[in-house]
Amino acid sequence: MKKVIPIIDLFAGPGGLGEGFSSLLDKQGRSKFKIKLSIEKDENAHKTLRLRSFFRQFPIGGVPEIYYSYIRENNSKKKSTLLEQLQKEFPDEWAAAEEEAWNIELPYPAEYDENGEKTGGYTPDEMIERHQLIDERIKKALPQDQDFLLIGGPPCQAFSLVGRSRNQGISNDDHRVHLYKEYLRIIAKFHPAVFVMENVKGLLSAEVDGNKVFDLIKKDLKDPQNVFPEFESPKYKVFSFVKTPDDFKNDIPEYNNDRDFLIKSEAYGIPQKRHRVILLGVREDLEYDGKNILTPDDEVSLEKVIGNLPVLRSGIGREIIIEDGKSVYLKIDNTFSNWRDAVEESYKELRKEFPDTQLSIPDTFPITQGNNYYHCQLKERNNPLYEKWYKDKNLQGVLNHETRTHLKGDLCRYLFSSIHLKIKGDFPKLRDYPGWLLPRHKNAKGGKFADRFRTQRPDQPATTVTSHISKDGHYFIHYDPSQCRSLTVREAARIQTFPDNYYFCGTRTQQYHQVGNAVPPYLARQLAVIVKRIFRI
């Protein structure tokens, strides 16, 4: 087989899987894998993919200064000018990036409302047309007769445990249940040598019409032609990345437990308790026994990966007061003095909640909220992972490190939660909050969201970063009470193991969404080590 393995990346998001595979280098510093096409429907995630593809057009240490000038610029007009300059100075590299990163939606059958109006999806004729377009682009991207790797994570909201609780189960009419079939169609038509498919833990317990979704997906992946008889597709053997097969029957690997396909990221050096199902498919004509599995590594604590980032304060925007039994929002100017006054007032109020502790107000507070690029000198740390994976000395600062603005009442809740963790060793559940500090909604002390204000423990891997982080920061409160805030995009990206020079495009909310939906690149790199052995490179 060829020395450089081409990759097709479906449902690519901001590119976590692709970044991990691309980062695996040979002794000459060249990548063993080459992304030929990444497909993503979200416009901002696509921009992130395209910019990162441009970055990868250059050898390590050879990325031009104009890239750094662009990602360091906070002024939107100057940023646009720099992007134009980048495209003019490096037209071939930019053209290659545009060819690689494709902003298009993979199709799914049309959905209609009760009046027969189409609410989304594609008619049969539109599906055919879209498939032809996608197939032509994939053929163009792939070298003739060269085996390739297919990677990707079909959208998983329908399978997530939270999503299912909100939707009271999974409906067979939910198009997200069947989007994996678009992934399967590519397998059936183009016959990758290997595929890697990622999904949420909830896939293992999900059911549709009384049938286990995971069993159906595995069955389809093993024999794609059953679903797509129009293609002459080979069969595939499906392996786990973390467990050797319990048995082989007719050369087909068998596992006794579905959880054998679950990867607990914290066990492999990822600073996050992210548990995901990741399947390894190997075409039937290739020899592979499933004995190459991930090697466990020491746990990495949250503090180890975000502890050297600049300290920031949050913002303050509004205060809720009650007038005539109704909640009224009062605007508060987002100044440092107003924020400091609110935090100091909260400290004084909270003293009575910790009577056995002399709760003192810090002498100093952080002044800045950071920025999309924050110029600073990072503290050096004795941290091998930081040195070999995150660090880029050319940055001269930190990207996407800007805090949110919070309600005055939430500032006090965040402060209570972080102080509670510091004093009592764990973050408080809502039942532990004093009545005056509880959110104003029914069943505040119980229900499914009793831990809705979660301070992340510095001495452990973080909890799972999800796309919900784009909505609010309640589950991701910084452990330092003096900062009184939720985590920034860069802190979330560090938890997800994106290198520091990985720039996320779009608004801050859109950046959070991309980070939360991604696969940790450092985990993907470890998967790449296993996959390259199958290709024998």
N, C-alpha and C positions, 0 to 999 in steps of 0.2 A: 504493500500500500504506500501511497505518497507520504512524504514527511510532514506536510502541513495539512491538517484535516479541516475541510470547510464546514461551517456551521450555518444552519438555518434556524433562526430564533423566532418562535411564534408567541404572541401575547407577551411581548418582550418587556413591557413596563419601562422603567428607566435603565434597564440593562444589567441587573445584578448577576444573573446566571452567565450572560455573555462575558461580562467583565472578569468573572472568576476563571472561566475557561481561557480567555485571551491572555490572562496573566501568567499562565504556565509556560515557561521559557526553556529552550534548550541551552546547552553550554555556551553557545555563541550569543545568547541573549535574544534569540528569535522565538516568537510565539509558536507553539506546537499546534495551535488551533487558530483559524481565521474566520471571523464572522463574515459571511458573504451577503446575508440578508437578515435584517431584523424587522419584524412587523409589529406595529403598535398603533392602536386607534386613538389614544389620547394625544392631543396636539402638543401639550407641554412635555409629556414623557418622551414623545418623538423628538422634540427639540433637544432634550437632554441626551437622548441616544445619538443624535446626529453630531452634537458637539463632542461627545466622548469618542465617537468614531473618528472624527478629525484628529483628536488627541492621539489616537492609536496609529495614525498614519506615519508617525515619526518614531524613530528608535528611542529607547530609554535615554534620557538626558538630552535628547535632540528636539524637544518640543519648542517651537519658536516663542520668543518673548511676547509677540502679539497675542498669543493665546492667554498668557498670564495677564497682560494689560486688559484684555477683554473681561476676564472673569473678576478682575480686581476693581472694575469700574462700577460705581454705584449710580452715577448720573445716567438716566435712560437715553438721553439724546447722544451723549458721548459714547455710550455703549453701542448704539446703533451704528455710529460712524466707525467704531473700532471693528464691528462685525463685517462691515463692508470692506474695510481695509484688509482684514484677515482673508476674506474671500478673494480679493484681488491679488494679494501677495502669494497666496498658495491655492491657485485655482484647481490644480489637479487633485490635491489632497481634499479640498472641499467637495469637489465633484465625486470623489470616491466615497466620502461620508454620506452625501446625498443618495448615492446609489445603494449604499448599505442600509441606511435607516429609512424605512418606508412607513408613511402615515396613512394607514388604511384599516378599515374594520373587516375582520373575518366575518362572513355572512352567517345568518341563522334564519330559520323559517319565520315568515311574517306573523305578527301578533295583531289581533283585532279586538276592539272594544265591543260592548254590548250592542252598539249601533252598526257594527260591521265596518267601522272606520279603522284603517291600519294605524297602529300605535308604534310600530317599530318592526325591524326585521326586513326580510326580502321575499318577494314573490318567487315562485319557481323559476320564471324567466330571468329575474334579477339574480337569483342564486347562480344560475348557469353562467350568466355574463360575468359575475364577480369571480367565480371559480376559474374561468378562462383567463381573466386578467391576472389573478394570483399565480396560476400555473405557469403562465408565460414568464412572469418575473422570476419565479424560482428556477425555471429552466435556464434562463439567462445568467442567473447567479452561480449555478453549479458548473464546475468543469465536467466535460463529457466523460462518462463512465467512471467517475471518481466517487468512491464511497464518501458519505458525509454523515455528520452528526445532526440530529434534530433535537432541539431543546425548547422548553417553554412550560408555562403554567397556565392552563385554561382558567378563565375567571372562576373564582371559588366562593363568591358570596352566598350562593344558594346552599353550599355545603357547610358553611361555618356554623358553629354551635349557636353563636349570638344571632346570626341571620335567621336560623331556623326557629329560634324561640320567638323572634319578632313576627315571623311569617306563619307561625303555628304549623311547622313541618315544611316539607318540600313538595311542590306541585310538579307533576309531569309536564305542565304547561309552561313552566319557567324555562325560558330559553337558555339560561345559564347552566342548567343541568346537562344540556346536550352540546354545549360549545366544545367539549372535548372531542366531539365527533369531527370537528373541523381539523383538529390536530390529527385524529385518526385517518382522515381522508388524505392528508399529506403523506402519512406513512404508507397507506395503501397504494397511492399513485407513484410515489418517488422512491420508495424502498430504502430508507436510510440504513446504514450499517448498524447504527446504534441510536437509540433515543433516550432522553432524560426528561421525565414529566413530573412536575411538582404540583402539589395541592395541599389543602388544609387538613389538619388532623380530623376534622369533622367528617371527612369523606369516609372514614372507616366505619362510622355508625349510621351514615345517611341511608335512607330508604326511599324508594319511589314505588308506589303501588304495592307495598309489601316486599319488594325485592331490594337486596343490598346493592347500593350503587357501586361500591368498590368491586364486588364480584362481577358485575356487569362490565365495568371498565376493564378489568384484567382480562376477562374473556375476549372482549373486543380487541384489545391490544395484542393478544397472542395470535389472533387470526383475523386481521382486518378485512379480509375478503368476504367474511360472513356478513359484514355490514355494507361493504362496497363491492358487490359481485362483478361490477363492470370493470374492475381492475384485476390484473393477475398479480396479486400480492403474495410475497413470501410470508411465512409464519415467523413469530418472534418468541423468544424465551424471556420471561420477565423475572428480574432478579432484585434483591434487596441490596442496598449499599451498606447495611450495618449487620447483616446476619448471613451466614453461609446457608445454603439450602439444607433442609432436613432430609431430603431424599430427591432422587431423580426417577421419573417414570417415563420410559421411552425418550430419554434424553431431555425431558422437560423438568425444570427445577420445581420443587414443591416446598411450601412453607406451612407449618402447622398453625401459625398465628398471624392474623392480618397486621398486628402491631409490629411484626418483624420488618415492615416497610416504613416504620415511623422513625424519623431522624430527630433526636433531641439535640439541638444545636449546641447547648452549653457543654455537652460531653465531648465536643470536638473543637474547643478553644474559641467558640463564639460567645461574646459577652452578653448573651441573651437567651432566655428560656423559650426559645422558639421551636415548637414541635410541628414538623411538617412531613407529609407523605411524599416521598420521592421514589419514583420507579425507574429502574434501569432496564431498557429493552435491548436485546441483542438478536440480530437477524439469525435465522436458524442455520445458515451455512457457515457461520463463524464459530470458532472454537472458544468456549469460555465456560469455566466451571463454577463461577460465583464465589471463589475463595478470596478474591481481593476485596476487602471491605475497609471502611473507614477506621483509622487508628485513633482510639480515644486520646484526648489531650486534657491537660489541667484546665479547670474552670478559670475564666477570666472575669474579674469583678468589674462592675460599672465604673468605679472610681479609677481603675487602671486605664480606662480608655477615654474618659471625659475629664479626668481630674486636672489635666494641664491646660484646659481651655480657659479663656478669659472669663472672670466672674462678671456677671451682668445682673442688673435689676430688671424686673418686669415693668410693664407700664400700668397705669391706672386710668380707667376711662369713665366709669359710671358708678353710681351708688343707688341701691334700691331702698326706697323708704315706703312706708305704708300710709296711705291717705284714704280715709273713708273705706277702709277694708280692702283697698286695691293697691297693687304694687305700682309704684311710680319710679321711673328712672331719672336720676339727676346727673347731668354731665359734670365731670370733674376734669379740669385741665391736666393734661399728662405732663406735669413738670416733676423734676426730681424732688422738690420740696413737698409737693402734695403727696407723692408716693411715700417719701420717708415719714411724713406725718402720719399717714394711714398705717404704715407698718409699726411705727413706735406706739401708736394708739392700740394696735392689736396686741403688741407685747404686753402692754399694761393690763389689758382686758384678760389676757391668757394667764397672768400670774396666779390668779385664783384657781385655775384648773390644774396647776402643778404646785400645790402648797408645800410639798416636801423638797422643792428645788428652788434655789435662788435664781430665778429667771431674769437675767440681766439683758438690757438692750445693748446691742453691739455698738462699739464706739464709732465705727465707720460702716457705711453701706456702699455697695457699688453704685456708680453714678450713671453709667451708660447702659443703653439697651442693646448695644451692638449694632450690626448692620449686615447687609447681604455680603459685603466684604468688609472685614474688620481688620485693620492694620495693627499688628502687634508682634511681639517676639514671644513665641511659646516657650514655656518652661521645659528644659530638657529633663527627660525621665529615664531611669534605668528600666526600660521596657522594650524587650526585643521585638514584640509584635508591633509596637508603635514605629520603631526604627525601620523594620523591613516592609511594613505594609501601609501604614497611614501617612507617614511623613513625606513632605516635599519641601525642601528648603527654598525653592524658588517662589513659593507662595508669599512669603513674608507676612503672613497673617492667616486669617480663618475665613472660609466661605460659609455662606448661609447660616450665620451665627447671629440671629436677631430675635429678641424675645417678643412674646405676645403682650397685649394689653388686657388686664383682667379687671373684673368687677371688684370693688372695694371689699365686699363680703367674701369673695373667693380668695382674696389676698390673706384674709384672716384664717380661712379654712386651710389654705396651703401652709401657712405658718404653724397652725396648730398641728397639722399632720407631720410636718418635718421635725418639729420639736418633740412630738410624741415618739417618733422613730428614734430620735437621738437619745431620749431619756429612757424609754421603755423597750427599745430594741425592735419595735415593729410599728408599721403605720397603723393608725386607728381605723376601725370600721365605723360606719355611720352611727351604730349603737353606742360608740364610745364618745361621740361628740356631745357637748352640752347643748341643751335645747335651744339656747339663743343663737347657736352657730349653725344649726341645721338648715339645709335648703328648704324653701317654702313649697313643698309638694307633699302629697299624701304618701303614707307609708315610708317616710324618709329614713326611718331606722331599720327597715327590713327590705324584703323583696330581693330581686335578682341583682340589684346594683348597690348592695350594702357596702361595697368597697370602692365606690365611685371616685373617692379622693385617695389616690394611692401615691405615696412617696416612695420613690425607687431607693432600694437599699444600696449603699455604696460598696458594701463588702460582698455582694453577690452579683451574678449576672442579672441584667435587667429582665423584666417581664416582656412578653412579646410586643414588639412594635407593630401596630396594625394601621390600616388607613384611617381608623377612627381618630387617630392623633391629629388629623387635619381639622376635626370639628371642635375639639377642646383639648386642654392639657391635663384634665383632672386625673387621668390614670398615670401621668408621667410628671410628677412633681419632683423638682430637684431636691436632693437630700440636704443641701446647705440652707438653713433657715434665713440667713442674711440676704440671700438672693430672692427668696420668696416668689418663686415662679415655676412654670412648667419648662420642660426641656425644649431647646431650640432644634431647628432642622439639622444642624450639624451634629449636635449631640445624638439625635436619633440616627443620623447617618453613621456616626462612629459605632453605635450599638449594632447597626446593621453591617458593619465592617466595610463601608465604602471608603476608599482612599480619600485623603484630605483634598486632593486636587480634582475630585469628582464634583462637577458643578451642576446643580439642579436648577433648571429653567422654570420660569413662571412666577406667580405670586407665592408668598410664603405658604398659604393654604395649599396651593397646588404642589409645592415642594414637599410638604408633609405627606400629602397623599401618595406621591411617587415613592418616597422612602418607605412608607408603611406597606406598600404593595410588593416590595422587592424581595428577591432571594438574597441572603447575605453573600457577597462576592467571595469572601474568604472561605466560606463553606463550599461554594461552587468550585473554587480552585482545588479543594481536596477531592471533590467528585471527579474533576478533570484528570487527576493523577491516576485514578482507577480506570477511567474511560480510555486514556491513551494506551494503556496496556492491552486493551482489547484490540485497538488498531495496530498494536505492535510497533509503536514509534518511540 
